[in-house]
Amino acid sequence: MNEQIKVLAYQPKYSERKGFELFSENQAKKVRAYHQTIPGYEPTPLINLENLSSKLGVKGIYVKDESFRFGLNAFKSLGSSYCMGELLTEKLDLNTAPDFSRLTTKEAREALGEMTFVTATDGNHGRGVAWSAKMLGHKSIVLMPKGTAAERLENIRKLGADAWITDVEYDATVQMAAKLAEERGGVLVQDTAWAGYESVPLKIMQGYLTLGLEIVEALKDTKPTHLFLQAGVGSMAAAVAAFFVNYYGKECPKIIIVEPNGADCLYKTAEAADGAIHAYDGELHSIMAGLCCGIPCTVAWDLLDQCADFFVSMPDWVAADGMRILGAPLPGDTRIISGESGASCFGLAADLLRKPELSVLKDKVGLGENSVILCLSTEGATDRENYRKIVWEGAFAS
């Protein structure tokens, strides 16, 4: 309860902008074209909370509800499915854009053999990898850090993955997965990058472009002024931020990167402002399990360093507030079931607007009557026991 919301205003290096061409609208259309070939693809809803906007004194609040994505209750399958589609297309030397139907023919499977995809995960990414591998007709191995909820492990095992919980934290689990992939001749599909391992994470990040494209199409002529993006290692946040920079140009909304106090590696990297990556120092701790990562993705940081306007480190009660408000909306607004990581950005935006004691931070990020706020609910209730504990019992109240 002693942890506070910390808001760091950042000076993005616009003049040095590099790598953004990989996250263009044209690239997003190519990515979505692949996702559209996968059975079950549908755009997830962008919810307009009109009555809450009016009550909180802003022009608009929009929430992208990713609990509907491919029936997996989270957005992560976008990244893993596109990356694995690209990898298999390259391996088959098809010289075409990836197409799910071509990758799952009898001929393709005979040419590829049975492959094994390996990853480490806090939950949602591993579920996406396991699902993608199963859909494509291959195997998966998923390692999860200590403290992982049993429900998240079982959800991954139900998809046919060989999965278990390690006795170490996330970043060490990533290292274990990389070693295991090498030992077993598997393909590491990790959503974070480091020196010498950038190609696969980049493809995963490009997979998230479908999110951005769906959002701007749903918004039509409405232009957001504030884009709140939650970050673990930063891959999704950086991909969506780069897409918005490309799409809106000089009219791009303010980009606000949100992390838990107990895993704020991007905040610390931004705060140091010395050109180096900085890890979170200490044991990772937060109810926002999907954001409990201690070392930033290098590719993601390179992008965020060039486009993020604010970095926020916040306590767990903010995310808990978001879960409760989304789950019990004002009459006329749509209910959204959002998990601890999913509700983090909305919780922050809502608390800045409704709590007088946070008015200084509200003003710092420039929220006011003309603001159009955009948040991503990146997951549903992926740990139902903890969801009920927070929503029913009032755990992690401010």
N, C-alpha and C positions, 0 to 999 in steps of 0.2 A: 504493500500500500504506500510505501515511501517513494516508489518510482513515479516519475512525472513525464508528461508529454514534452518532448524537446523538438523544436522546429529550427532547422538550420537552413537559412537562405543561402543559395549556392549561385555562383556565377558560371554558367555553362560556357564551354569553350566553342562558341559558335564558329569563330573564324577558322578553327582547326577541324571542322566537321568532316569525318571520313567514315566510310562503311555504310552510310545511310541508303545508298543505291540498292543494297541487298534487301531493303525493307520497304520498297516502293509499292504503289498501288498495283502496278503491273505484276510484280512478284506475288503480291497478295492474291491476285486473281488466279495465278498459276497454282498457288497452294490450295486455294479453295476448290479449284477444278479437280484436284486429286481427291480432296475430302468428299466432294460430291459423287465420286465413283464408289465410295465405301457404303455398303448397305446401312441404312439407319441414319444417314446424315440429314440433319435439319438445322437451320439457324436457331440458336437459342434466343429466348425473348429478351428484349430491352424494355425494362419496366419504367414507366413514367409515374413517379410518385407525386402526382399533382397536388393532392391535399396536404401532404407533408411539406412540399415546397412553399405553399401558401402560408402554412402555420409557422414555418421557420424563416419566412421573409426573404426567400430567394426566387429567382425566375424559374428555375427548374432543377430537379434532382432525378437522374436516370441511373438505373442499376441493371447491369447485364447479368442475367441469372444463368450461370453455367451448370446448375444442378441437373439440367436436362441433356447435357452433352453425351450423345451415344449411349444413354442409359447408365453412365458410369458415375454420375453425381459430381463430376468435376471436369475442368477444362483441359487437364494435362494430356489427354489422349490426342489432342490436336497436334502437339509437338512430336510425340513418339510415333504416331501413325505416319505423318508426313516424312519424318526422317527415315524410318524403316522402309517406306515406299521408295524413297530416293536411293537408299543403299542397295535394295534388291534390284532396282532398275539398272543401276550401274553394274552390279555383279553379272546381270544377264546381258549386259552390253546392248541394250535395246535402242539406244540413241533416240529415245522419245521421252515425253513427259510421263511421269509415273501414272499408272492406271491400275486400280485394284483388280479389275477383272483379268488383266493380262498377267498379273503377278500371282494369281491363284489358279491358273490353268494346270492341267496335269503335266504339260510339257515344261512349264516353268518350275514346278516343284521337283520334277525329275532332274532338271538342270542344276537346281540349287542344292538339292539334297535337304536334309533336315538340319537347319541352322539353330543355334542357341544364342539368344539375346540376353545380355546380363546388365543389371543396373542396381544402383542403390537408391533408396527412396525414403521419404517421410510418410509416404502413403499413396498420394494421387498419381505421381509420375510412374511409380512401379505398377500401379493398377492399369495405367495406360499402356505401358510396355507389355504387360502380360496379356492384355486384351488384344493389342495389335499383333503380337506374336501368334496368338491362337487364331485370330481371323485370317492371318496369312499362311497358317499351316505349319508353324515352327514352334520351338520350345523357348522357355524363358526361365531365368534364375533371378530372383529379386531378394536383395539384402536390405534389412531395415534396422535403423539405429535403436539402441536401448531406450526403453520407455515407450515404444510404439504401442498403440492400443491394439488389443487382440482382434477387434472387429476389422481394423484395417488390414491386418495380416490375413485373416480369413477371406476377406473380399478378394485378395490377390490369389490366394490358393484356389479359390473357386474357379478361377480362370485358367487353371491348369499349370500355374507356375510352381517351380520348386522355390519356396520362399521361407525365410526364417528371420528371427530378430537376433541381432548381434549383441555383444556386451560393451559396445563402444558407441560414441556419439556419431552424428551424421557424417562429418568430414572424414573421420577415420573409416567409416563404413564405405564411403566412396572409394577410398584407397583399397579396401578389401575386395570390392567388386571389380576394380580394375585388374588387380592381381589374379583374381579367380577367372576372369575372362581370358587372360593370357594363358593361364595354366590349362584351361579346358578347351581352348581354341574357339571361344565364343566371341561375339561382337558386343563390345561395350557400348551401350546406348545411354549415356549420362548427360543430364541437362545442366551440367556446369563444365566450364573450360579451364584449362591450365596450359602452361607452356608445352607445346607439342601435341596437344589434344584440343583442337579448335573446330575441325570440320564437322564432326557429328553434333556437338552442341549448337553450332551455327544452323544446321539443318533443323534441329529441334526448335530453335528460336523462330526460324522462318515459318514453322508449322503454326505458330501462334498468330500469324498474320490474318488468318481467317477470322479471328476474333475482331480485329480492328476493322476489317472490311465489312463484316456484318453490322458493326456498330454504326459506322458512318452512313451505311445504306438505310438503316433504321431511323437515324436522326434526320435524314434528308437535309432540309435547309437550316435546321437548328444547329448552332455552333456552340460547343461547350467552352466554358471559360476556365474550368478547373478539372483536370484529369488526375484522379487519385489511383495509384497503382501499388499494390502490395508486393513485397519482394522477400524472397528467401536468398538465393544466390543472385537473383536479379534478371534471370533469362526472359521470363514473360514480360516483366516490367519494361525492360530495355527494348524488346521487340515491338511492343505496342506503342511505346513512346516514340521510337524511330519512325514507325508507320504514321503516327499523327503529325510528326514534324514534316514528313514528306507530303502528307495529304493537305494539311492546312497552311503550311508555309508560315508567313508572317502572322497569320491569324491563329496559330497553334495555341491551344489552351496552356495555362500554367501546369507544369508537370510536377506532381508531388509524390515522392517515393516513401512508402510507409513500411516500417519494420517494428517488431517487438523490442522492448528494452533489453530483453535477454538474449538477443541474437542480431544486434544491429551493426553488422559488418560493413554494410554500404554507408551507413551514417558515419561510422568511424573513419572509413576511407575518405569520404567527402570532407569530414572535419579536419583531417590531417592535411589534406590539399598539398601533398608532397609528390604526387605522381606515382605513388606506390600503392599496392593493395594492402589493406589492413584487415586482419582477422579479428573476430570477437574474442576477447581475452576472458576466459573463464568457462564455467560449465553452462551450456545452453539451457535456457529455461523460459518457457512460455506455453500458454494453452494453445497458441497459434502454431500447431505442430508443423504444418506445411511451410512455415517461415523460419523454422529453427535450423538455420544453416550458419556456419561460422566463418566461411571464406567466400568472398564474392566470385562470381564467374568473370573471368578476365574479359571475355568478349562483351559481356553485358556492361561491365564497368566502362569500357572504352566508349560505348554509346551513351550511357547515362552521364558520363563526365562532360559530354558535349550537348546535352539537352535538358537535364533535370534542373528545375528551378528551386525545389525544396527537398530536403531529406528530413524525415520524421522518425523519431524513436519514441515508442509509446508503451504504456503499461497494458496489462491484459484486460483490465476493466473496460477499456475503450472498445475493444472487440466484443466483449460481452454485452455492452450497451447496444452495439450494432445488431447483434443476434436477436436481442429481445425486441428492439424497435421494428426490425424487418418482419419478425414473426408475429407481431401484434400491431398491424398497421392501422392508420386512421380509416374510418369508414369511407369506402369508395376507392381506396388504394389497394393494390394487389399484394397479397401476402407472399413473402419470400423466405423459404427455409434456407438459412445460410449458416455454415459452420464457422469455427473459430477463426480460421484464416480468411475465409470468404467474406466475413462481415467486418474485417478489420478497417478497411478504407471507409466504408459507409459509416461505421461507428465513429471514426475520427471526424468526418465531415459533419455528422449530426451533432456530436458533442461540441464542436467548435461553434455551431450555430445556436445551440440551445442552452449552453451553460455560461452564464455571465462571467464566471471566474476565468473563462478561457477567451475572453474578448480580445486580449492583447494578441494571442496567437491567431485568432480569427482575422484580425486586422492585418497581421503580418503576412498571411497568405492571400489577402485581398478579397475575402468573401464579403458580399454585400447584396443589395436588392437586385442587381442585374446579373448575378452569378448563375451560371448553368453548370451544375456539378455532375460529373460522370464517374461512377464507381463500378468495379467489377466484383460481383459475388462469385468468386472462383470455385466454390464448392458448396454442396448442400451439407446435411448432417452426416458426415462420413464416420463420426464416432458418436453414435446415438446416445450412448450412456452419458458421455460428457456433455452432449448437447442438452439433455434433460436436466443434468445437474446445474448447468448454468442458467437455463431458461426457467425451470420449475423452482429450483431451490435458491436462486439468487446468488449463486457463487460468483466471485470476482466482481462484486458490486463496487462502485466508486465511493 
